[in-house]
Amino acid sequence: MRWILLLALLAGCATQRPEPATPPIWTGEGIEYELTRQEPAAVLTADLTLVELDEACAKSLLGIEDHTDIAPRSFKQPMGEIAAVNAMEGHGELLARPSLALAGGDVSYEFSREHLYLREWSGDTRNSSPLFETITEGVVCTLKVAEVNGGRNVTLESVSAQMNRPITRFIETPPIQGHPVNVPEISAAERVATETLRPGETAMFQLSRASYEDTTRIRLLFVRLRGS
């Protein structure tokens, strides 16, 4: 009887384990932008933040409604820094934070990274060798800035290749039956968007979307201008 009661108690404890808590979304209250970046150069400089955010976080933090809502936005808060902190705290991934001089009012920027995967097996069932391959994801973009009354127009032309995760796996058929291989998938998007920035504002551009485990991640580029 004691064993039955003990097992029942353990079963009850197992079913009452709390779910992992979702990290709170940081809204950036009190942030001082001047402390997060180096001093601006004499020339006009673009502070970029490239980040991927989980869809739920992006909707709550940035007001993105659904996959059709891809319009750029401007924020009075330093939203790039805020998004970067949220990515580092469990809501996505921070990819890069460069600062680029805008020579002649425009600049090009590239970000890429490679992933190694097991593509196939060579040989037969008894004598086989794994064949590895790399797949590249990233962003290629051009940023153009033009003065307007009271601010600047920021135009972004971008091509974004974003890898879906997890990578699909399947078991090869004969002649090398039983060996697992990977089939990575890339979601790509090409976009052109313009946003007007007033002094102290940050522009947000949506580059692409890809599946990530049981959610969707949105790749975003934040732009904040400094200098003259």
KERO-242381 format. One record per residue (C-alpha): residue number from 1; residue in three letters; x, y, z. Coordinates in nm, 2 decimals. Example, Ala and Ser with C-alpha at 12.3 -4.5 7.8 and 13.67 -1.06 7.14 Angstrom:
# residues 2
   n res      x      y      z
   1 Ala   1.23  -0.45   0.78
   2 Ser   1.37  -0.11   0.71
***
This chain:
# residues 228
   n res      x      y      z
   1 Met   0.00   0.00   0.00
   2 Arg   0.29   0.24   0.08
   3 Trp   0.44   0.17  -0.26
   4 Ile   0.11   0.25  -0.43
   5 Leu   0.08   0.58  -0.24
   6 Leu   0.44   0.67  -0.32
   7 Leu   0.40   0.61  -0.69
   8 Ala   0.08   0.81  -0.69
   9 Leu   0.26   1.10  -0.52
  10 Leu   0.54   1.09  -0.77
  11 Ala   0.30   1.08  -1.06
  12 Gly   0.12   1.38  -0.92
  13 Cys   0.45   1.57  -0.89
  14 Ala   0.54   1.48  -1.25
  15 Thr   0.21   1.62  -1.39
  16 Gln   0.24   1.94  -1.19
  17 Arg   0.58   2.05  -1.31
  18 Pro   0.56   2.41  -1.42
  19 Glu   0.60   2.50  -1.79
  20 Pro   0.93   2.68  -1.88
  21 Ala   0.87   3.05  -1.84
  22 Thr   0.87   3.27  -2.15
  23 Pro   1.13   3.54  -2.10
  24 Pro   0.97   3.89  -2.06
  25 Ile   0.99   4.13  -2.35
  26 Trp   1.22   4.42  -2.26
  27 Thr   1.07   4.75  -2.38
  28 Gly   1.39   4.96  -2.33
  29 Glu   1.26   5.20  -2.06
  30 Gly   1.54   5.45  -1.97
  31 Ile   1.79   5.34  -2.23
  32 Glu   2.05   5.59  -2.33
  33 Tyr   2.15   5.54  -2.69
  34 Glu   2.48   5.73  -2.65
  35 Leu   2.61   5.46  -2.42
  36 Thr   2.54   5.17  -2.66
  37 Arg   2.74   5.29  -2.96
  38 Gln   3.08   5.46  -3.02
  39 Glu   3.10   5.83  -3.08
  40 Pro   2.98   5.92  -3.43
  41 Ala   3.23   6.02  -3.69
  42 Ala   3.23   6.36  -3.86
  43 Val   3.05   6.21  -4.16
  44 Leu   2.70   6.08  -4.16
  45 Thr   2.70   5.73  -4.01
  46 Ala   2.44   5.45  -4.01
  47 Asp   2.42   5.23  -3.70
  48 Leu   2.28   4.90  -3.82
  49 Thr   2.13   4.62  -3.61
  50 Leu   2.06   4.29  -3.79
  51 Val   1.85   4.06  -3.59
  52 Glu   1.60   3.77  -3.61
  53 Leu   1.30   3.79  -3.37
  54 Asp   1.04   3.52  -3.29
  55 Glu   0.72   3.62  -3.45
  56 Ala   0.53   3.66  -3.11
  57 Cys   0.80   3.90  -2.99
  58 Ala   0.80   4.10  -3.31
  59 Lys   0.43   4.14  -3.30
  60 Ser   0.43   4.26  -2.94
  61 Leu   0.73   4.48  -2.96
  62 Leu   0.71   4.62  -3.31
  63 Gly   0.34   4.60  -3.39
  64 Ile   0.39   4.36  -3.69
  65 Glu   0.05   4.20  -3.76
  66 Asp   0.10   3.91  -4.00
  67 His   0.31   3.79  -4.29
  68 Thr   0.15   4.04  -4.52
  69 Asp   0.25   4.34  -4.30
  70 Ile   0.59   4.41  -4.43
  71 Ala   0.59   4.79  -4.44
  72 Pro   0.89   4.97  -4.27
  73 Arg   0.84   5.16  -3.96
  74 Ser   1.01   5.44  -3.76
  75 Phe   1.04   5.46  -3.38
  76 Lys   1.14   5.73  -3.15
  77 Gln   1.30   5.47  -2.92
  78 Pro   1.63   5.31  -3.02
  79 Met   1.45   5.00  -3.13
  80 Gly   1.75   4.83  -3.27
  81 Glu   1.92   4.81  -2.93
  82 Ile   1.59   4.70  -2.77
  83 Ala   1.54   4.43  -3.03
  84 Ala   1.90   4.31  -2.98
  85 Val   1.86   4.27  -2.61
  86 Asn   1.54   4.07  -2.66
  87 Ala   1.71   3.85  -2.91
  88 Met   1.99   3.78  -2.67
  89 Glu   1.75   3.72  -2.39
  90 Gly   1.56   3.43  -2.56
  91 His   1.34   3.58  -2.82
  92 Gly   1.56   3.53  -3.13
  93 Glu   1.92   3.58  -3.25
  94 Leu   2.14   3.89  -3.28
  95 Leu   2.33   3.86  -3.60
  96 Ala   2.54   4.18  -3.64
  97 Arg   2.57   4.55  -3.51
  98 Pro   2.79   4.74  -3.76
  99 Ser   2.83   5.11  -3.79
 100 Leu   2.89   5.23  -4.15
 101 Ala   2.99   5.57  -4.29
 102 Leu   2.75   5.69  -4.56
 103 Ala   2.99   5.82  -4.82
 104 Gly   2.80   6.01  -5.09
 105 Gly   2.47   5.93  -4.91
 106 Asp   2.47   5.55  -4.97
 107 Val   2.65   5.24  -4.85
 108 Ser   2.64   4.86  -4.93
 109 Tyr   2.64   4.60  -4.66
 110 Glu   2.67   4.22  -4.67
 111 Phe   2.62   3.96  -4.40
 112 Ser   2.67   3.59  -4.46
 113 Arg   2.73   3.26  -4.27
 114 Glu   2.78   2.91  -4.38
 115 His   2.62   2.59  -4.24
 116 Leu   2.78   2.25  -4.29
 117 Tyr   2.54   1.96  -4.35
 118 Leu   2.55   1.59  -4.45
 119 Arg   2.43   1.59  -4.81
 120 Glu   2.46   1.22  -4.91
 121 Trp   2.66   0.90  -4.89
 122 Ser   2.89   0.76  -5.15
 123 Gly   2.95   0.39  -5.21
 124 Asp   2.73   0.10  -5.11
 125 Thr   2.58  -0.03  -4.78
 126 Arg   2.91  -0.20  -4.67
 127 Asn   3.16   0.06  -4.79
 128 Ser   3.02   0.41  -4.77
 129 Ser   3.16   0.76  -4.71
 130 Pro   2.97   1.07  -4.59
 131 Leu   2.97   1.36  -4.83
 132 Phe   2.94   1.70  -4.66
 133 Glu   2.83   2.03  -4.82
 134 Thr   2.79   2.39  -4.71
 135 Ile   2.49   2.62  -4.75
 136 Thr   2.51   3.00  -4.72
 137 Glu   2.25   3.23  -4.58
 138 Gly   2.27   3.60  -4.53
 139 Val   2.18   3.95  -4.65
 140 Val   2.30   4.17  -4.94
 141 Cys   2.17   4.53  -4.93
 142 Thr   2.22   4.89  -5.03
 143 Leu   2.12   5.18  -4.81
 144 Lys   2.05   5.52  -4.97
 145 Val   1.99   5.84  -4.77
 146 Ala   1.84   6.16  -4.91
 147 Glu   1.76   6.48  -4.73
 148 Val   1.40   6.60  -4.70
 149 Asn   1.24   6.88  -4.51
 150 Gly   1.30   6.80  -4.14
 151 Gly   1.46   6.47  -4.19
 152 Arg   1.60   6.21  -4.43
 153 Asn   1.45   5.94  -4.65
 154 Val   1.62   5.61  -4.60
 155 Thr   1.58   5.36  -4.89
 156 Leu   1.68   5.00  -4.84
 157 Glu   1.72   4.75  -5.13
 158 Ser   1.78   4.41  -4.99
 159 Val   1.81   4.04  -5.08
 160 Ser   1.78   3.81  -4.78
 161 Ala   1.83   3.43  -4.77
 162 Gln   1.72   3.28  -4.44
 163 Met   1.75   2.91  -4.34
 164 Asn   1.46   2.72  -4.21
 165 Arg   1.52   2.52  -3.89
 166 Pro   1.54   2.24  -3.80
 167 Ile   1.70   2.10  -4.11
 168 Thr   1.49   1.82  -4.27
 169 Arg   1.64   1.47  -4.23
 170 Phe   1.55   1.16  -4.41
 171 Ile   1.69   0.81  -4.45
 172 Glu   1.85   0.72  -4.79
 173 Thr   1.70   0.45  -5.00
 174 Pro   1.91   0.18  -5.17
 175 Pro   2.19   0.13  -5.27
 176 Ile   2.29   0.29  -4.93
 177 Gln   1.98   0.22  -4.74
 178 Gly   1.96   0.33  -4.38
 179 His   2.20   0.63  -4.38
 180 Pro   2.05   0.97  -4.27
 181 Val   2.10   1.28  -4.48
 182 Asn   2.01   1.64  -4.45
 183 Val   1.80   1.86  -4.69
 184 Pro   1.84   2.23  -4.58
 185 Glu   1.58   2.48  -4.71
 186 Ile   1.63   2.85  -4.76
 187 Ser   1.35   3.11  -4.76
 188 Ala   1.46   3.41  -4.98
 189 Ala   1.30   3.76  -5.03
 190 Glu   1.40   4.06  -5.24
 191 Arg   1.26   4.39  -5.12
 192 Val   1.28   4.77  -5.17
 193 Ala   1.14   5.00  -4.90
 194 Thr   1.16   5.36  -4.79
 195 Glu   1.11   5.52  -4.45
 196 Thr   1.15   5.88  -4.35
 197 Leu   1.35   5.94  -4.04
 198 Arg   1.34   6.25  -3.81
 199 Pro   1.64   6.33  -3.58
 200 Gly   1.68   6.06  -3.32
 201 Glu   1.45   5.81  -3.48
 202 Thr   1.52   5.45  -3.58
 203 Ala   1.39   5.28  -3.90
 204 Met   1.29   4.92  -3.91
 205 Phe   1.29   4.71  -4.23
 206 Gln   1.16   4.36  -4.26
 207 Leu   1.39   4.15  -4.48
 208 Ser   1.25   3.79  -4.47
 209 Arg   1.08   3.52  -4.27
 210 Ala   1.17   3.15  -4.21
 211 Ser   1.04   2.87  -3.99
 212 Tyr   1.23   2.81  -3.67
 213 Glu   1.13   2.49  -3.47
 214 Asp   0.77   2.55  -3.37
 215 Thr   0.75   2.92  -3.46
 216 Thr   0.85   3.18  -3.73
 217 Arg   1.15   3.41  -3.71
 218 Ile   1.14   3.75  -3.88
 219 Arg   1.48   3.89  -4.00
 220 Leu   1.49   4.27  -3.94
 221 Leu   1.74   4.55  -4.01
 222 Phe   1.73   4.85  -3.79
 223 Val   1.88   5.18  -3.91
 224 Arg   1.97   5.48  -3.70
 225 Leu   2.15   5.78  -3.84
 226 Arg   2.41   5.99  -3.66
 227 Gly   2.64   6.28  -3.76
 228 Ser   2.60   6.52  -4.04
***
